[in-house]
Amino acid sequence: MSIDTHHKRKSNDWRGNWKSFGRQYSRASVGSFHHAVAPVLLLGQCITLLPVVNIFNTNFRTARFKLRSFRCIYSLVYLVLTGIYCAASIRWYIRKGLNISYFGNCIYMVVVYLSAWLFFFVAIRWQSTLSAFGNCERLFLRDHYRRQTKGTFTLGWKIRFAGFSIFALALVEDWLNYYSAYQSNIVQIATCNRTNVTVWQNFYLREHPHVFHLLPFNVFTILVTEWINRCMRYTWTYLDIFIIAFCYGAQFRYEQIYRRLVAVQGIACPANFWHDVRMDYVAVSELVQLLDTQFGNLILLACANDMYFIATQLFNGFQRRRAIANYIYFWYSLLLLMFRTIVMIYVGSGVYVASTSPLQLLRNVPSNNWGIDLQRLTDEVASGDNVLSGKQFFFLKRQLILAMAGTLVTYELVLLDQVKKIPDTSTDCSYF
């Protein structure tokens, strides 16, 4: 009887330890960049980007690019079809004669298609990126750092709120764009007195002439065209969302170091404390350098593209429109573009601001508590250039927002003086 009781207790202990291990393992992943960014990655995969498997697995080492997977096939099919679509579109615009509107459409297609390929290459390297985050974050997922972040917004909350909020605004923009095009289509039907085509046939022939002058007008062609256009439109927005996500990932770790220093302010700390803090700071700085190397091309592409289209849309703001829906869509789209550009640069520049925030606290440490590790930490914070950049062409600092604003004003004046206004296409009765 006693043997059976002992065996049962031993079995229950084994099950309890296994469940406890599972909880600890899951808890260890909560708060990591891999855990925080997983829903945002799923959002990108819905629009064919970042074909990475096991994004919701608690072990970040299992999240990787897999060539033989539905996600990868889905992305490759999109890349092939979109390449054909963009080539046909650009050919059509060149034949029609490039103006500022057609040229802007060409730039948009090239940038979005290039972004899709860059995200594909990011997916191939995603396991190494998560390994870099994991090596850095295992220091910050310990209890002495977790206690400092209680009562504040978590990393997961920041990334998901920013990503899904901007994407929701983009959904509204897409609906307004669709409704605006529909209203312009109604105006054109009334102006041109079209009676031989349906409303939707006129709509698609007018909105996608570069497709339907080559392919037959049927349901399959319409669905493929709409799928490509929706993915392209959201890829443009997702580029900014992704940059915001990994910028938050680095910024949050610097903020944890700052909060830990605030917690011990006025307390005499031993030398090993300053050694540990210095090694943690160095780990985050190395992570920032890696992010700058791997994602600098995305930052360069996003900033250049956003700046160009803000300038172009500001110029288009002086054009007359036949339908009130066109005005609503135009100004909403422009304000959203400016908003997400400012948010992206502001969050990106927050990495540099957060890296320098401990400096004043370190300088206020009494001299009798000074040591070699504290001196090295202070020098690294004061002299370290922990900032993200667009392939070293420019750096994400707060001053960049004012520099871009000044440049936009200058080029806007040039556009107003040199470029002729775009004719109203709603009165154009030709399809091809």
N, C-alpha and C positions, 0 to 999 in steps of 0.2 A: 504493500500500500504506500509506503513511504517512497519507494523507488518510482512509482507512477506519478506521485505528486511532484517529486523533484524533476522528473522528465517534463511534466506539463509546465512547471515554472520556467524551466530552461527554454522550452519552445516559445512560451509567451515573451520571454526576454528577447529572444532572437527576433520575433516579429516586431516588438516595440523598438528595438535598436534599428531595424531596417526602416520602419516608418519615420523614426527620428532622423535617420540619415537622409531620407528623401526630403524631409522638411528643411533640413539644414542645407542640402544641396540646392533646393529651389530658392531658399532665402539668399544663398550666396550669389545667385544670378540676378536677383532683384536689385535694381539700382545700377546695373551695368549698362553700358552703351548698347550692347547686343539686345538686352531685354527692352530698353527704352525705344529703340529704333525699329523693332520688328513690325509693329502695325504700319509704320510709315513705309517700310520696304514692301509690305503687302499691297499698299496703295499704289506704289510704283509698278508692281508686277501686274496689276490689273490693266495698266496701260503699256504693257510689254517691256518694261524696264527692269533691270537688275534681276536676271533669272538665277536666283540663289535658292537652294533647297534648305529645308530644316531651319527656317528663320525663327520659328517659335520654340525650338528645342532649348532646354535650359543650358545645355553644354554648347558654348559658342564654337567649339572646334568642329562640330558636325555641320555647321552652316557653311556651305561651299558651293561653288559653281559646278554643275553637273551637266555635261554635254548631252547625255541621253536622258533628258527629262522633258516633261510637257512644257515647263516654263521656258527652257532654252529653245525648243522648237517653235513655241509661240512667238518668242522674240525674233528668231531668225526669219520666220515667215513675214513678220511685220517689216523687218529691215529690207527684205527683198522687194516686197510690194511697194513700200514707201519709196525706195530708191527709184523704181520705175515711175511711180506717181510724180515724184519731184522732177525727174528728168523731163517727163511729158509736160509738166506745168511750166517749167522754165523755158522750154522750147516754145511753148504757146505764147508766153509773155514777150519773148524776143521777137517772134513773128509779128505780134501786134504792135510793137514799138514800145521800148522801155520809157516809162515816165516815173515820177517819184513813187507812185502807188505800186506799179508793177515791179519796180526795183525793190521796194520794201518787201513785197511778197516773195521775191526770189531770195532775199537775205533771210527772211523768216524760215523758208523751207530748208535752206542750206544749214542754218544754225540748228534747227530742230533735228534734222537728220544726223548731223554731226554729233549732237548731244546724245542721241539714241545709241550711236556707236561707242561714244565715250562711256556711257553707263554700262554697256555690254563688257567693255574692258575692265571697268570697275568691278563688275560681278566676278570676272575671272580672278581678280586679285583680292576679293572680299575676305577670304579666309586669313590672308596675311594682315589685312587691315584690322580685323577683329582680334587677331593674336596680339597686335601692337596695343590695342585698347585693353585687352585682357591682362597683359603683362603690367600695364600701368595701373589698372583699376583694382587689382587684387590688394594693393596697398590702401585704397580708399574705401573698400567694402568692409573694413574692420570696424569694430564697435566704437573705437575712439573717434572715428570720422563719422560714423552713422549717427552718433548722439548729437553731433553738431548740426546735422541737417534736419532734425526733427522740428516740425512746426514751420518748415519752409517748403517751397515748391520743389518737388523732386525732379530729377533729370528726365524721367519718363513723362511727367506731366508737362514740362516745358516743351519737349520735342513734339509730343503728340498734339498738344493744344495749338502750337504754332503751325504744324503741318496740316492738320485737319481744318483749322480755321481758314487758312489761305486757300486750301483746296475747295472748301465750301464756297468761298467768294468767287473762285474760278468757275464753279458750276453755275453760279448765278450769271457770271459774265457770258458763259457759253450759251445759256438760255436766251439772254438778251441779244446776243449776236444772231442766234437763229430767228428770233422774233423780228429783229430789225431787218434781216434779209427777206423774211416773209412779207413784211410791210412794203419794202421797196419793190418786191415782186408784184404786189397788188397794184402799186402805183404804175409800174411799167405796163401791166396788162390793160389798165384803164387808159393810159396814154397811147399805147400802140394798137388798142382795139383788137386784142387777140381773141379769136373765137374758135380757132382750130386746134388748140391745145388745152389740156387740163391745167389747173393751178399748180399742181405739184410737178407736172412735166415741165412747165415753164420755169418753175423754181430751180429745178436741178439743171436744166439746160443753161440757165442764166448764171447760176452760181459755180458750175463746174464744166465750162465749155471745153477745157483742155482734156477732159475725160471722155465726154460724150460725143466729141467729134471723131474719136477713134474707136470707141466701144459702143455696142448697142445699148439702148435705154431699157433696162429691165430691173427686176427687184434685186438680183444678185449683185449687179454692178453698183446699184445705189447703196446696198448694205456695206459692201467693201469700201466704197468711197467714204461713207459716213464713218466707218470704223477707223480708217486711216486718218481722217481729219480730226476726229475726237482725240485719238492718241497723240497726234502732233500738237494739238492745242494744249493738252494737259501736260505734255512733256516740257513745254516752255515754262509752265508754272512749277512743275516738279523740280526743275533744275535749281530754282531758288530755295525750295523746301528742303532739298537734300543738303545744300550748303548750310542752311540754318541748322539742320540736325547735327552735323558733325562739328560745327562751331560751338553749339551748346555742349557737346560732349567734352570738348577741351576746356571751355570756359568754366563749366561746373566744377571741375577738379581744382582749378585755381581758387575758386570761391570756397571750396572745402578747406584748403590750406589757410585761407584768410580767416575763416570762422574758428579754426583751431587755434590760431594765434590770438584772436580776440578773447577766446575762453581762458587763456593763460596770461592775459595782460596784467602786469603788476605782480606776477608770481615769479619767484626765482626758480628757473628751470635748470635741470642738470645738463651737462654737455651732450649726453647721448640723445636727449630730446631734440636739440638743435641739429644734431647729425641726422636723425630720422626725418625731420622736416625738410632738411636740405636735400636728402636723397629723394623724397617724395616730389619736391619741386623740380628737381632735375629730371625725374621720370616724366612729368607732365610736359616739360619743355622739349624733351626728345620726341614725345608724341606729337606736339605741335609741328616740329620740323618734318616729321614723317607725313603728316596731313598736308602740309604745304607742298611737299614734293609730289604726293600722289594726286591731290585734288586741285593743284594750282591751275591746271588747264580748264577745269570746270568753272573756277572763280573768274578767270580771264574771259571765258566765253560768255558767262552770265552777265557780268558787268558791262562788257562791250555791247552785247545784244540789247540789254535793257536801256542803256544810254542812247543807243541809236534809235530805238523805237519810241522812246519818250520824246526825242527831238522831232521825229517824223510825225508823231501824233499831235504834238503841239502845233506844228505847222498845219496839219489837217483840221485843226480846230477852227480855222478861219473859213472853211468851206461851207457852202450852203447845202442843206439837206431837205428833201421833200417831205419826209415822214418824221413825226415827233419821236417815234421809236428809235430812229437813227441817232438823234441827239442824245437820248437817254443812254443808249448803248455806248456811244462814243465817249462821253464824259465818265461813265462808270468804268469803262475799260482803261481809260487814261489814268484815272485816279487810283485804280487797283494796281496798275503797272508801277506807278510812282510809289505807292504804299509798300508793295512787296520788295521793291528795289531798296527803299530806305531801311526796311526791316532787315533784309539780308545783310546790307552793309553794316547796320548798327549792331546786329548780333555778331557778325564777323569781327568787327572792331572791338567787341566786348572781350575777346580773347586777350588782346593786348592790354586792355584796361584792367582785367582781372589779374593778369600776370604781374602788374606793377602795384596793385593795391596793398600788398603786405609791406611795402617799403617803409611807410611812415611808422607802422607798428614796430618794425625792427629797429628803426632809428631811435625810438623812445625807450628801448631797453636800457636800464641803468648800466653804467660802465663797469660796476663791480660784478655784474653777471655776464660780462662780455667774454667770448671765447673764440677759438679759431674757426669752429663750425658756424657760429653765428656771423662772424666776419665774412666767411665765404658765401653764406646764404645771402647776406646783404649785398655783396658785390654782384652776385648772380642776378638778383632781382633788379638792381640798379642799372646794370650794364647789359643784361640779356635782351635780345631783340626777338622776343617770342610773339611773332605776329604772322598772320597768314597773308598770302599775296597772290596776285595773278601772274604766276611764273616770273616773279621779281620785277615785273613791269610797273606795278603799283602795289601798295600795301594797304590792308584793310584797317584803317584808323579813322577816327571820327572826322578828321579834316577832309577825308575823301568825299564826304557828303557835300560839303561846301564847294570843293573843287569841281565836282560833277555839276552842281547847280550853276556855277559860274560859266563852265564850258557850254552847258545847254543854252544859257541865255545868249552867249556869243554866237553860237551856230544858228540859233533861232533867228537872230537878226539878219544873218547872212541868207538864210532860206527865204525870209520874207522879201528880201531885196532882189534875189536872183532867180527864184524858181516861180514859174507860172502856176496859176491855180489849176487844180484838176477839174476837168469837166464833169458834170453830173451824169453818171452812168444810168440813172433810172429812166432817162428818156431815150436811151440807146435801144432801138428795136431789133437789132441784129443779134443772133446767137453766136455765130462763128465769124 
